Amino acid sequence: MAISSIASPPTLQHQCVNFALMFIVAFVEIALAYFPLFFGVSPKLLIAIVFLIAIYDEEQNHFINLIGVGLIYDMMQSAPLGYTSGAMILVNLFGILSRHRLKNVQQSLIWLEYATVMIAVMFYTWICIVVINQGLPAVMPLVFQYSVTVLLFPVMIGIYKLELSLLELMRRLK
């Protein structure tokens, strides 16, 4: 399940494909929240895509993409503006800083690293909930959300591979 990285000069096309992928994943994540299994605590699939792009894409994700998708996601979820953008920027920065260490390791180690990053994201989520609601939230929904998100990480790797094949096809058509 190896992923080859993309090494090319920054292009608007590439950033638009990344934005479109994150936008579609955001809609899927919101749609999952309406299923009875995930009611109110859908998995954070958007974080997984941002993590994968930060590690494997030599052309770094622009902060404008992260802020734009995050703000749109927050507006659709009626969340405080900037909440999702903040989490995505933190994950992107961590991925960029860990890129050289994680580039050529086994997928299971990347999955473990992602599980660690998700602990930080869930802690960030918990702090935001405490600050906004001025009270302690229930912990079990956050544990469920964390567990499902980490378990779905291999699915997100498959979706990211589809994006890479689309970018390769676009590069060949030039």
Order of alpha helices (4+ residues) and beta strands (2+ residues): alpha-alpha-alpha-alpha-alpha-alpha-alpha
